[in-house]
Amino acid sequence: MAKVKQPVQLSGDALLQKVKELEHLSKEEKAKACGYATVTKNNQARVNLMKFYNALMEADGVELEAKGSGKGGRSASYRVSVQKNGNLLIGSAYTQLMGLQAGDELEIRLGRKHIHLRQVGADDEE
């Protein structure tokens, strides 16, 4: 069985230009066209939207770790702490990046030392 070659992930100006050219496509199709999808052992495409979004923000000069952005609230830092009541608060910065709306459902999958959140009904299901 021949190994499928993974597409090159676009970055920087090339990524921004390609996304502009593909404005008529869905976010998943844009991510695939820009190389942010992998092929599983079962020969299915799996889209990595977070990596795609991070590359887009970096290409556009958005720094998530910047201090003093002038806006209220916390900036996205990719680190959270468990609150005293045991809850984890993810925050609106992440839900906005993923395009989530009020009422969207997420599936929680627990690993030994990690938690996966997957939007119910997303195109990149196994």
URKA-V18145 format. One record per residue. N is the residue number from 1. SS is DSSP state (hx for helix, st for strand, lp for the rest). BURIAL is b if it has 9 or more other ideal C-beta (glycine too) atoms within 8 Angstrom, else e. D_CENTER is the distance of its C-alpha to the mean C-alpha in Angstrom with 1 decimal. Layout:
N SS BURIAL D_CENTER
N SS BURIAL D_CENTER
This chain:
1 lp e 30.8
2 lp e 29.3
3 lp e 26.0
4 lp e 23.4
5 lp e 22.3
6 lp e 18.6
7 lp e 17.8
8 lp e 17.4
9 lp b 14.1
10 lp b 15.0
11 lp e 14.7
12 hx e 16.7
13 hx e 19.0
14 hx e 18.7
15 hx b 15.0
16 hx b 16.0
17 hx e 19.0
18 hx b 17.5
19 hx b 15.0
20 hx e 18.2
21 hx e 20.1
22 lp b 17.8
23 lp e 17.6
24 lp e 19.3
25 lp e 16.6
26 lp e 13.8
27 hx e 10.2
28 hx b 10.1
29 hx b 13.3
30 hx b 12.4
31 hx b 9.6
32 hx b 12.5
33 hx b 15.0
34 lp b 13.5
35 lp b 13.4
36 lp b 9.9
37 st b 11.4
38 st e 13.9
39 st b 17.1
40 lp b 18.0
41 lp e 21.6
42 lp e 22.3
43 lp e 21.4
44 lp e 18.5
45 st b 15.4
46 st b 12.1
47 st b 9.0
48 lp b 6.1
49 hx b 3.5
50 hx e 1.5
51 hx b 5.2
52 hx b 5.9
53 hx b 5.1
54 hx e 6.8
55 hx b 9.4
56 hx b 10.1
57 hx b 10.8
58 hx b 12.9
59 hx b 14.6
60 lp e 15.4
61 lp e 16.8
62 lp e 14.8
63 lp e 15.4
64 lp b 13.7
65 lp e 16.8
66 lp e 19.4
67 lp e 22.2
68 lp e 24.2
69 lp e 21.8
70 lp e 24.5
71 lp e 22.5
72 lp e 23.2
73 lp e 21.1
74 lp e 18.9
75 lp b 16.3
76 lp b 13.0
77 lp e 14.1
78 lp e 11.9
79 lp e 15.3
80 lp e 17.0
81 lp e 20.6
82 lp e 22.2
83 lp e 24.4
84 lp e 28.2
85 lp e 27.9
86 lp e 25.4
87 lp e 22.4
88 lp e 18.9
89 lp e 17.6
90 lp e 13.9
91 lp b 14.5
92 hx e 13.8
93 hx b 11.8
94 hx b 8.7
95 hx b 9.9
96 hx e 10.5
97 hx b 7.2
98 lp b 6.1
99 lp e 9.6
100 lp e 11.3
101 lp e 15.0
102 lp e 17.9
103 lp e 19.0
104 lp e 15.7
105 lp e 16.0
106 st b 13.9
107 st e 15.4
108 st e 16.0
109 st e 16.8
110 st e 18.7
111 lp e 19.4
112 lp e 22.1
113 lp e 20.2
114 lp e 16.7
115 st e 15.1
116 st e 12.3
117 st b 11.1
118 st b 10.6
119 st b 11.2
120 lp e 14.8
121 lp e 15.5
122 lp e 12.1
123 lp e 13.1
124 lp b 11.8
125 lp e 14.3
126 lp e 16.7
